Amino acid sequence: MKKIDFKDLILFENEDYLVINKPPYLSTLDDRHEAQNILDLARTYTQDAQVCHRLDKETSGCLVIAKHQEAYRNIAIQFEDRKVSKIYHAVVEGVHEYKDVLVDRNIHATNKGIAKITKEGKPAQTIFNTLRTYYSYTLVECKPITGRLHQIRVHLAHLKSPICGDEMYGGKPLYLSALKKRFNLKKGTEELPIMQRVSLHAYAIGFEGVNGERTEVIAPYPKDFEVLVRQLEKNR
């Protein structure tokens, strides 16, 4: 991965918080397999930075970073009280018309980093709404109420609408040849998926600052997600 300039990631900043647009393939916290991670990059920008929540390595989008301990404590309480609003966008398999569909299924995280729906798991709720339907695919808005491991991915798989590219939970990669009728691949080349990761983006986040003011931030789609949606639109 090329060297990242942390300043280029910043969507919002005040004296207490930063909200960044996390790139895909970059770990939130320390990863011994990677030279860079968000926390280390943030601390080169502001010394006492603390990451307030996590995004999966492959997931892009809104990530909140506290600049000092009081700010971290302020938002930690909001996460605990479920007062932080989060919106994700996902491209899923199949055509689905979701209108405030609530999935309320307990999730258990195994020690292998895989999440499963089970009665013995921790409570987990997500609300789903359809944003746009395409031929065989749907762009879905996901609002997690709780914050369990792989919650959105597992709940969408439960609805039989796995996220494109999410092979861990039954999703298949999305190829251009599946959208284009007259698709020609150059001889001797192998077709790659339009998006080579889980098609999930943390689109928006909202929380109260230390001063009580509400902050709402939207993260534009990264290039790969934008290209995927554009191809779906083009080949409707």
MIDOSE-1310 file (N, C-alpha, C; in nm, 2 decimals, decimal comma, always signed):
residues 236
mkki	+0,08/-0,12/+0,00/+0,00/+0,00/+0,00/+0,09/+0,12/+0,00; +0,05/+0,22/-0,08/+0,13/+0,35/-0,09/+0,12/+0,42/+0,04; +0,21/+0,51/+0,07/+0,22/+0,59/+0,19/+0,10/+0,68/+0,19; +0,03/+0,69/+0,30/-0,09/+0,78/+0,31/-0,06/+0,90/+0,39
dfkd	-0,11/+1,02/+0,33/-0,10/+1,14/+0,41/-0,23/+1,16/+0,49; -0,21/+1,15/+0,62/-0,33/+1,15/+0,71/-0,42/+1,27/+0,69; -0,36/+1,39/+0,66/-0,44/+1,51/+0,64/-0,54/+1,49/+0,52; -0,51/+1,41/+0,42/-0,60/+1,39/+0,31/-0,72/+1,31/+0,35
lilf	-0,72/+1,24/+0,46/-0,83/+1,16/+0,51/-0,94/+1,24/+0,59; -0,90/+1,35/+0,64/-0,98/+1,43/+0,73/-1,11/+1,49/+0,66; -1,23/+1,45/+0,72/-1,35/+1,51/+0,67/-1,40/+1,62/+0,76; -1,37/+1,61/+0,89/-1,42/+1,70/+0,99/-1,31/+1,71/+1,10
ened	-1,29/+1,83/+1,16/-1,20/+1,85/+1,27/-1,24/+1,97/+1,35; -1,24/+1,95/+1,49/-1,25/+2,06/+1,58/-1,14/+2,04/+1,69; -1,15/+2,11/+1,80/-1,05/+2,10/+1,90/-1,06/+1,96/+1,98; -1,17/+1,89/+1,96/-1,19/+1,76/+2,03/-1,18/+1,64/+1,95
ylvi	-1,23/+1,65/+1,82/-1,24/+1,53/+1,74/-1,19/+1,55/+1,60; -1,16/+1,43/+1,54/-1,13/+1,42/+1,39/-1,23/+1,31/+1,34; -1,29/+1,34/+1,23/-1,36/+1,23/+1,16/-1,29/+1,21/+1,02; -1,25/+1,09/+1,00/-1,17/+1,06/+0,87/-1,25/+0,97/+0,78
nkpp	-1,22/+0,97/+0,66/-1,27/+0,87/+0,56/-1,17/+0,76/+0,55; -1,18/+0,65/+0,63/-1,08/+0,55/+0,63/-1,08/+0,48/+0,49; -0,96/+0,46/+0,44/-0,94/+0,39/+0,31/-0,96/+0,24/+0,34; -1,00/+0,16/+0,24/-1,01/+0,02/+0,25/-0,87/-0,04/+0,26
ylst	-0,86/-0,16/+0,32/-0,73/-0,23/+0,33/-0,64/-0,18/+0,43; -0,68/-0,08/+0,52/-0,60/-0,03/+0,62/-0,66/-0,06/+0,76; -0,58/-0,12/+0,85/-0,63/-0,16/+0,98/-0,66/-0,03/+1,06; -0,76/-0,04/+1,15/-0,78/+0,07/+1,24/-0,67/+0,07/+1,35
lddr	-0,64/-0,04/+1,41/-0,54/-0,05/+1,51/-0,42/-0,13/+1,46; -0,32/-0,15/+1,55/-0,20/-0,22/+1,51/-0,22/-0,35/+1,44; -0,16/-0,38/+1,33/-0,16/-0,50/+1,26/-0,02/-0,54/+1,23; +0,03/-0,65/+1,28/+0,17/-0,69/+1,26/+0,21/-0,72/+1,12
heaq	+0,10/-0,74/+1,04/+0,13/-0,77/+0,89/+0,14/-0,64/+0,81; +0,10/-0,52/+0,87/+0,10/-0,40/+0,80/+0,19/-0,29/+0,85; +0,25/-0,22/+0,76/+0,35/-0,11/+0,80/+0,27/+0,01/+0,86; +0,14/+0,03/+0,81/+0,07/+0,15/+0,86/-0,07/+0,10/+0,92
nild	-0,12/+0,18/+1,01/-0,25/+0,17/+1,06/-0,30/+0,30/+1,10; -0,44/+0,31/+1,12/-0,50/+0,45/+1,14/-0,45/+0,51/+1,27; -0,44/+0,43/+1,38/-0,40/+0,49/+1,51/-0,26/+0,55/+1,50; -0,17/+0,48/+1,44/-0,03/+0,54/+1,43/-0,03/+0,66/+1,34
lart	-0,10/+0,66/+1,23/-0,11/+0,78/+1,14/-0,17/+0,90/+1,22; -0,28/+0,87/+1,29/-0,34/+0,98/+1,37/-0,25/+1,04/+1,47; -0,16/+0,96/+1,53/-0,07/+1,01/+1,64/+0,04/+1,09/+1,58; +0,07/+1,08/+1,45/+0,17/+1,17/+1,39/+0,11/+1,30/+1,37
ytqd	-0,03/+1,31/+1,36/-0,10/+1,43/+1,34/-0,14/+1,50/+1,47; -0,19/+1,42/+1,57/-0,22/+1,48/+1,70/-0,18/+1,37/+1,80; -0,09/+1,41/+1,89/-0,01/+1,32/+1,98/-0,10/+1,22/+2,06; -0,21/+1,27/+2,12/-0,29/+1,19/+2,21/-0,41/+1,13/+2,15
aqvc	-0,41/+1,11/+2,02/-0,52/+1,05/+1,94/-0,56/+0,92/+2,00; -0,69/+0,90/+2,01/-0,75/+0,77/+2,04/-0,86/+0,74/+1,94; -0,86/+0,62/+1,89/-0,96/+0,57/+1,80/-1,09/+0,54/+1,88; -1,20/+0,59/+1,84/-1,32/+0,58/+1,92/-1,41/+0,45/+1,89
hrld	-1,38/+0,39/+1,78/-1,45/+0,27/+1,74/-1,37/+0,20/+1,63; -1,41/+0,09/+1,58/-1,33/+0,02/+1,47/-1,42/+0,00/+1,35; -1,34/+0,00/+1,24/-1,40/-0,05/+1,11/-1,32/-0,17/+1,07; -1,38/-0,27/+1,01/-1,31/-0,39/+0,95/-1,20/-0,33/+0,86
kets	-1,10/-0,41/+0,84/-0,99/-0,37/+0,76/-1,03/-0,34/+0,61; -1,13/-0,42/+0,56/-1,17/-0,40/+0,42/-1,27/-0,28/+0,41; -1,34/-0,25/+0,52/-1,44/-0,15/+0,52/-1,39/+0,00/+0,51; -1,44/+0,08/+0,43/-1,41/+0,22/+0,41/-1,51/+0,31/+0,49
gclv	-1,47/+0,43/+0,51/-1,57/+0,53/+0,55/-1,54/+0,60/+0,69; -1,65/+0,65/+0,75/-1,64/+0,74/+0,87/-1,58/+0,67/+0,99; -1,48/+0,73/+1,04/-1,41/+0,68/+1,16/-1,38/+0,80/+1,25; -1,43/+0,79/+1,38/-1,41/+0,90/+1,47/-1,28/+0,88/+1,56
iakh	-1,20/+0,99/+1,57/-1,08/+0,99/+1,65/-1,09/+1,10/+1,75; -1,07/+1,07/+1,88/-1,07/+1,17/+1,98/-0,93/+1,23/+2,00; -0,92/+1,36/+2,02/-0,79/+1,42/+2,04/-0,74/+1,42/+2,18; -0,83/+1,40/+2,28/-0,78/+1,39/+2,42/-0,88/+1,30/+2,50
qeay	-0,84/+1,27/+2,62/-0,91/+1,18/+2,70/-1,06/+1,22/+2,73; -1,08/+1,34/+2,76/-1,22/+1,39/+2,79/-1,31/+1,36/+2,67; -1,26/+1,39/+2,54/-1,34/+1,37/+2,42/-1,37/+1,22/+2,40; -1,27/+1,14/+2,43/-1,28/+0,99/+2,42/-1,39/+0,94/+2,51
rnia	-1,38/+0,99/+2,64/-1,48/+0,95/+2,74/-1,62/+0,99/+2,70; -1,63/+1,11/+2,65/-1,76/+1,17/+2,60/-1,83/+1,08/+2,50; -1,76/+1,04/+2,40/-1,82/+0,96/+2,29/-1,83/+0,81/+2,33; -1,74/+0,76/+2,42/-1,75/+0,62/+2,47/-1,89/+0,60/+2,54
iqfe	-1,93/+0,70/+2,62/-2,06/+0,70/+2,69/-2,17/+0,69/+2,59; -2,16/+0,77/+2,48/-2,26/+0,78/+2,38/-2,27/+0,64/+2,30; -2,16/+0,58/+2,28/-2,16/+0,44/+2,21/-2,23/+0,35/+2,31; -2,20/+0,35/+2,44/-2,26/+0,26/+2,53/-2,41/+0,28/+2,54
drkv	-2,45/+0,41/+2,54/-2,59/+0,44/+2,55/-2,67/+0,44/+2,41; -2,59/+0,40/+2,31/-2,65/+0,38/+2,17/-2,70/+0,52/+2,11; -2,63/+0,62/+2,14/-2,66/+0,76/+2,10/-2,58/+0,80/+1,98; -2,49/+0,72/+1,93/-2,41/+0,75/+1,81/-2,49/+0,69/+1,70
skiy	-2,52/+0,77/+1,60/-2,59/+0,72/+1,48/-2,49/+0,69/+1,37; -2,51/+0,57/+1,31/-2,42/+0,52/+1,21/-2,50/+0,47/+1,09; -2,46/+0,51/+0,97/-2,52/+0,46/+0,85/-2,41/+0,40/+0,76; -2,44/+0,28/+0,71/-2,35/+0,21/+0,61/-2,43/+0,19/+0,48
havv	-2,36/+0,19/+0,37/-2,41/+0,15/+0,24/-2,35/+0,02/+0,20; -2,43/-0,07/+0,15/-2,38/-0,20/+0,10/-2,44/-0,24/-0,03; -2,37/-0,30/-0,12/-2,43/-0,36/-0,24/-2,44/-0,51/-0,21; -2,57/-0,56/-0,22/-2,59/-0,70/-0,19/-2,65/-0,77/-0,31
egvh	-2,64/-0,91/-0,30/-2,70/-0,99/-0,40/-2,85/-1,00/-0,40; -2,91/-1,00/-0,52/-3,06/-1,01/-0,52/-3,13/-0,88/-0,52; -3,25/-0,88/-0,56/-3,34/-0,76/-0,56/-3,43/-0,76/-0,44; -3,41/-0,66/-0,35/-3,48/-0,66/-0,22/-3,55/-0,53/-0,20
eykd	-3,67/-0,53/-0,15/-3,74/-0,40/-0,11/-3,75/-0,40/+0,04; -3,65/-0,34/+0,10/-3,65/-0,33/+0,25/-3,70/-0,19/+0,29; -3,79/-0,19/+0,38/-3,84/-0,06/+0,44/-3,84/-0,07/+0,59; -3,74/-0,01/+0,65/-3,73/-0,02/+0,80/-3,74/-0,16/+0,85
vlvd	-3,67/-0,25/+0,78/-3,67/-0,39/+0,82/-3,57/-0,41/+0,94; -3,62/-0,45/+1,05/-3,53/-0,47/+1,17/-3,49/-0,62/+1,18; -3,36/-0,64/+1,18/-3,31/-0,77/+1,21/-3,26/-0,77/+1,36; -3,32/-0,85/+1,44/-3,29/-0,86/+1,59/-3,25/-1,00/+1,62
rnih	-3,12/-1,03/+1,59/-3,07/-1,16/+1,61/-2,93/-1,15/+1,69; -2,92/-1,23/+1,80/-2,80/-1,23/+1,88/-2,68/-1,28/+1,80; -2,56/-1,22/+1,82/-2,44/-1,26/+1,75/-2,33/-1,30/+1,85; -2,27/-1,42/+1,81/-2,16/-1,46/+1,89/-2,03/-1,46/+1,80
atnk	-1,93/-1,40/+1,85/-1,80/-1,39/+1,78/-1,71/-1,51/+1,83; -1,67/-1,59/+1,73/-1,58/-1,70/+1,77/-1,44/-1,65/+1,78; -1,35/-1,73/+1,84/-1,21/-1,69/+1,86/-1,13/-1,69/+1,73; -1,20/-1,73/+1,62/-1,14/-1,73/+1,49/-1,18/-1,60/+1,41
giak	-1,25/-1,51/+1,48/-1,29/-1,38/+1,42/-1,40/-1,40/+1,32; -1,49/-1,50/+1,34/-1,61/-1,52/+1,26/-1,73/-1,50/+1,35; -1,83/-1,43/+1,30/-1,95/-1,41/+1,38/-2,06/-1,50/+1,33; -2,14/-1,54/+1,43/-2,25/-1,63/+1,40/-2,38/-1,59/+1,48
itke	-2,49/-1,61/+1,42/-2,62/-1,59/+1,48/-2,65/-1,71/+1,57; -2,67/-1,68/+1,70/-2,70/-1,79/+1,80/-2,77/-1,73/+1,92; -2,86/-1,80/+1,98/-2,93/-1,75/+2,10/-2,84/-1,71/+2,21; -2,72/-1,78/+2,22/-2,63/-1,76/+2,33/-2,55/-1,63/+2,30
gkpa	-2,56/-1,57/+2,19/-2,48/-1,46/+2,15/-2,53/-1,33/+2,22; -2,46/-1,22/+2,19/-2,49/-1,09/+2,25/-2,60/-1,02/+2,16; -2,69/-0,95/+2,22/-2,80/-0,88/+2,14/-2,75/-0,80/+2,03; -2,81/-0,80/+1,91/-2,76/-0,72/+1,80/-2,88/-0,69/+1,71
qtif	-2,89/-0,56/+1,68/-3,01/-0,51/+1,60/-2,96/-0,42/+1,49; -3,01/-0,44/+1,37/-2,98/-0,35/+1,25/-3,11/-0,33/+1,18; -3,12/-0,20/+1,13/-3,24/-0,16/+1,05/-3,19/-0,15/+0,90; -3,26/-0,20/+0,81/-3,23/-0,20/+0,66/-3,33/-0,13/+0,58
ntlr	-3,28/-0,04/+0,49/-3,37/+0,02/+0,39/-3,31/+0,01/+0,25; -3,39/-0,02/+0,15/-3,34/-0,02/+0,01/-3,32/+0,12/-0,04; -3,21/+0,15/-0,10/-3,18/+0,28/-0,16/-3,21/+0,27/-0,31; -3,17/+0,16/-0,37/-3,18/+0,15/-0,52/-3,17/+0,00/-0,56
tyys	-3,26/-0,04/-0,65/-3,25/-0,18/-0,70/-3,20/-0,18/-0,84; -3,12/-0,28/-0,87/-3,07/-0,30/-1,01/-3,10/-0,44/-1,05; -3,06/-0,48/-1,17/-3,08/-0,61/-1,22/-2,99/-0,71/-1,13; -3,06/-0,78/-1,05/-3,00/-0,88/-0,96/-2,92/-0,83/-0,84
ytlv	-2,92/-0,70/-0,82/-2,84/-0,64/-0,71/-2,92/-0,53/-0,64; -2,89/-0,50/-0,52/-2,95/-0,39/-0,44/-2,85/-0,31/-0,36; -2,87/-0,17/-0,37/-2,79/-0,09/-0,28/-2,87/-0,06/-0,15; -2,82/-0,10/-0,04/-2,89/-0,10/+0,09/-2,83/-0,01/+0,19
eckp	-2,92/+0,07/+0,26/-2,88/+0,15/+0,37/-2,89/+0,06/+0,50; -2,78/+0,06/+0,58/-2,78/-0,02/+0,70/-2,76/+0,07/+0,82; -2,84/+0,05/+0,92/-2,83/+0,13/+1,04/-2,81/+0,04/+1,16; -2,69/+0,02/+1,20/-2,67/-0,07/+1,32/-2,71/+0,00/+1,45
itgr	-2,78/-0,06/+1,53/-2,82/-0,01/+1,66/-2,71/-0,05/+1,76; -2,67/-0,17/+1,76/-2,56/-0,22/+1,84/-2,43/-0,23/+1,75; -2,32/-0,27/+1,81/-2,20/-0,27/+1,74/-2,12/-0,40/+1,75; -2,18/-0,51/+1,71/-2,11/-0,64/+1,72/-2,02/-0,67/+1,60
lhqi	-1,93/-0,76/+1,62/-1,84/-0,80/+1,52/-1,91/-0,85/+1,39; -1,88/-0,79/+1,28/-1,94/-0,82/+1,15/-2,09/-0,82/+1,15; -2,15/-0,74/+1,23/-2,30/-0,74/+1,25/-2,37/-0,72/+1,12; -2,34/-0,62/+1,05/-2,42/-0,59/+0,92/-2,40/-0,70/+0,82
rvhl	-2,28/-0,75/+0,81/-2,25/-0,86/+0,72/-2,34/-0,99/+0,76; -2,34/-1,02/+0,88/-2,41/-1,14/+0,93/-2,56/-1,12/+0,92; -2,61/-1,00/+0,95/-2,76/-0,98/+0,94/-2,81/-0,98/+0,80; -2,72/-0,92/+0,71/-2,77/-0,93/+0,57/-2,76/-1,07/+0,51
ahlk	-2,67/-1,15/+0,55/-2,66/-1,29/+0,51/-2,79/-1,36/+0,57; -2,83/-1,33/+0,69/-2,95/-1,39/+0,75/-3,07/-1,35/+0,66; -3,07/-1,23/+0,60/-3,19/-1,19/+0,52/-3,18/-1,25/+0,38; -3,08/-1,34/+0,36/-3,05/-1,40/+0,22/-3,02/-1,29/+0,12
spic	-2,95/-1,19/+0,17/-2,89/-1,09/+0,08/-2,75/-1,06/+0,12; -2,66/-1,16/+0,10/-2,52/-1,13/+0,14/-2,46/-1,02/+0,06; -2,36/-0,96/+0,12/-2,29/-0,85/+0,06/-2,20/-0,90/-0,05; -2,20/-0,83/-0,17/-2,11/-0,87/-0,28/-1,97/-0,87/-0,23
gdem	-1,90/-0,98/-0,26/-1,76/-0,99/-0,23/-1,73/-1,04/-0,09; -1,84/-1,07/-0,01/-1,82/-1,11/+0,13/-1,83/-1,26/+0,13; -1,72/-1,33/+0,09/-1,72/-1,47/+0,08/-1,73/-1,54/+0,21; -1,69/-1,48/+0,32/-1,69/-1,53/+0,45/-1,84/-1,56/+0,49
yggk	-1,93/-1,48/+0,44/-2,07/-1,49/+0,48/-2,16/-1,52/+0,36; -2,11/-1,59/+0,26/-2,19/-1,63/+0,15/-2,20/-1,54/+0,03; -2,14/-1,43/+0,03/-2,14/-1,33/-0,08/-2,04/-1,37/-0,19; -2,08/-1,35/-0,31/-1,99/-1,38/-0,43/-1,93/-1,25/-0,49
plyl	-1,81/-1,25/-0,54/-1,76/-1,13/-0,61/-1,85/-1,10/-0,73; -1,86/-0,97/-0,76/-1,94/-0,92/-0,87/-1,85/-0,88/-0,98; -1,87/-0,95/-1,10/-1,79/-0,93/-1,22/-1,87/-0,84/-1,32; -1,80/-0,77/-1,40/-1,86/-0,68/-1,50/-1,94/-0,77/-1,60
salk	-1,89/-0,89/-1,63/-1,95/-0,98/-1,72/-2,10/-1,02/-1,67; -2,12/-1,01/-1,54/-2,26/-1,04/-1,49/-2,35/-0,93/-1,52; -2,30/-0,81/-1,55/-2,39/-0,69/-1,57/-2,40/-0,66/-1,72; -2,29/-0,68/-1,80/-2,29/-0,65/-1,94/-2,32/-0,76/-2,03
krfn	-2,42/-0,75/-2,12/-2,45/-0,85/-2,21/-2,34/-0,88/-2,31; -2,29/-0,78/-2,36/-2,18/-0,80/-2,46/-2,05/-0,76/-2,39; -2,00/-0,86/-2,31/-1,87/-0,84/-2,24/-1,77/-0,92/-2,31; -1,66/-0,86/-2,35/-1,55/-0,93/-2,41/-1,42/-0,92/-2,33
lkkg	-1,37/-1,03/-2,29/-1,25/-1,03/-2,21/-1,13/-1,06/-2,31; -1,02/-0,98/-2,29/-0,90/-1,00/-2,38/-0,85/-1,14/-2,36; -0,81/-1,19/-2,47/-0,76/-1,33/-2,47/-0,64/-1,34/-2,38; -0,64/-1,45/-2,30/-0,52/-1,47/-2,21/-0,53/-1,39/-2,08
teel	-0,64/-1,32/-2,06/-0,65/-1,24/-1,93/-0,76/-1,30/-1,85; -0,74/-1,28/-1,72/-0,84/-1,33/-1,62/-0,93/-1,21/-1,57; -1,06/-1,23/-1,57/-1,15/-1,12/-1,52/-1,14/-1,11/-1,37; -1,13/-0,98/-1,33/-1,12/-0,96/-1,18/-1,26/-0,90/-1,14
pimq	-1,30/-0,91/-1,02/-1,42/-0,85/-0,97/-1,41/-0,70/-0,99; -1,53/-0,63/-1,00/-1,53/-0,48/-1,01/-1,47/-0,43/-0,88; -1,51/-0,49/-0,77/-1,46/-0,44/-0,64/-1,40/-0,56/-0,57; -1,27/-0,55/-0,53/-1,20/-0,67/-0,48/-1,20/-0,68/-0,33
rvsl	-1,32/-0,64/-0,27/-1,33/-0,65/-0,13/-1,48/-0,66/-0,09; -1,51/-0,66/+0,03/-1,65/-0,66/+0,08/-1,71/-0,53/+0,04; -1,83/-0,52/-0,03/-1,89/-0,40/-0,08/-1,96/-0,33/+0,03; -1,89/-0,28/+0,13/-1,95/-0,21/+0,25/-1,87/-0,08/+0,28
haya	-1,95/+0,03/+0,30/-1,89/+0,16/+0,32/-1,96/+0,23/+0,44; -1,89/+0,28/+0,54/-1,94/+0,35/+0,65/-1,97/+0,49/+0,60; -2,10/+0,51/+0,56/-2,14/+0,63/+0,49/-2,15/+0,76/+0,57; -2,20/+0,74/+0,70/-2,23/+0,86/+0,78/-2,22/+0,83/+0,93
igfe	-2,19/+0,93/+1,01/-2,19/+0,91/+1,15/-2,23/+1,04/+1,22; -2,30/+1,03/+1,33/-2,35/+1,15/+1,41/-2,33/+1,13/+1,56; -2,29/+1,23/+1,63/-2,26/+1,22/+1,77/-2,26/+1,36/+1,83; -2,27/+1,37/+1,96/-2,26/+1,49/+2,03/-2,12/+1,53/+2,08
gvng	-2,08/+1,65/+2,05/-1,94/+1,69/+2,09/-1,94/+1,72/+2,24; -1,82/+1,75/+2,29/-1,80/+1,78/+2,43/-1,89/+1,89/+2,48; -1,91/+1,99/+2,38/-1,99/+2,11/+2,42/-2,14/+2,08/+2,40; -2,18/+1,96/+2,36/-2,32/+1,93/+2,34/-2,37/+1,95/+2,20
erte	-2,29/+2,01/+2,12/-2,34/+2,03/+1,98/-2,33/+1,90/+1,90; -2,44/+1,88/+1,82/-2,44/+1,76/+1,73/-2,36/+1,77/+1,61; -2,28/+1,67/+1,58/-2,19/+1,67/+1,46/-2,24/+1,55/+1,37; -2,26/+1,58/+1,25/-2,30/+1,48/+1,15/-2,21/+1,49/+1,03
viap	-2,15/+1,38/+1,00/-2,05/+1,37/+0,89/-2,08/+1,26/+0,79; -2,06/+1,30/+0,66/-2,08/+1,20/+0,55/-1,95/+1,18/+0,48; -1,92/+1,05/+0,45/-1,79/+1,01/+0,38/-1,83/+0,97/+0,24; -1,77/+1,05/+0,14/-1,79/+1,01/+0,00/-1,74/+0,87/-0,03
ypkd	-1,80/+0,80/-0,12/-1,76/+0,67/-0,16/-1,61/+0,67/-0,21; -1,53/+0,57/-0,17/-1,40/+0,56/-0,23/-1,41/+0,52/-0,37; -1,30/+0,53/-0,45/-1,31/+0,50/-0,59/-1,37/+0,37/-0,63; -1,33/+0,26/-0,56/-1,38/+0,13/-0,60/-1,53/+0,11/-0,58
fevl	-1,58/+0,17/-0,47/-1,73/+0,16/-0,44/-1,80/+0,25/-0,54; -1,74/+0,36/-0,57/-1,81/+0,46/-0,67/-1,81/+0,39/-0,81; -1,71/+0,32/-0,85/-1,70/+0,26/-0,98/-1,81/+0,15/-0,98; -1,82/+0,07/-0,87/-1,92/-0,04/-0,87/-2,06/+0,02/-0,89
vrql	-2,10/+0,12/-0,81/-2,23/+0,18/-0,82/-2,26/+0,24/-0,96; -2,15/+0,30/-1,02/-2,16/+0,36/-1,15/-2,19/+0,25/-1,25; -2,12/+0,14/-1,24/-2,15/+0,03/-1,34/-2,29/-0,03/-1,32; -2,33/-0,04/-1,20/-2,47/-0,09/-1,17/-2,57/+0,00/-1,24
eknr	-2,55/+0,13/-1,22/-2,64/+0,24/-1,28/-2,64/+0,23/-1,44; -2,52/+0,21/-1,49/-2,50/+0,21/-1,63/-2,56/+0,09/-1,70; -2,57/-0,02/-1,62/-2,61/-0,15/-1,68/-2,75/-0,19/-1,62; -2,83/-0,10/-1,59/-2,96/-0,13/-1,53/-3,05/-0,20/-1,63
